[in-house]
Amino acid sequence: MKKFFATLILALGLGFGTQLIAQPPDPGGGGGGPSCFPPPCIPIDGGLSLLLVAGVAYGGKKVYDMNKGKEQ
C-alpha cells in the first residue's frame, strides 16, 4: 500500500510539476549592460573560489592521511 501511494505521489508530482512555479515570470526591462545577457547579472565567483580551495585542501588532507597510514 505504501508503494502505491509513493508511486501516486511521484506521478502527480511529475504531472503537475510545470504548474509549481515559485515566482512569477520576469516582467523584462532593467538589468545590466550589453556585456550582461540575459539580465540580471549575478556574480558567481565570490564564494566559488573559496569553495574550490577548501575542496582541494580537504582532498589533500585525505590523501596525506591515507599515505601516512600505509607507511606505518
Sequence and secondary structure as in RCSB ss.txt:
>XXXX:A:sequence
MKKFFATLILALGLGFGTQLIAQPPDPGGGGGGPSCFPPPCIPIDGGLSLLLVAGVAYGGKKVYDMNKGKEQ
>XXXX:A:secstr
 HHHHHHHHHHHHHHSGGG  SS          TTS SSS    HHHHHHHHHHHHHHHHHHHHHHHHHHH 
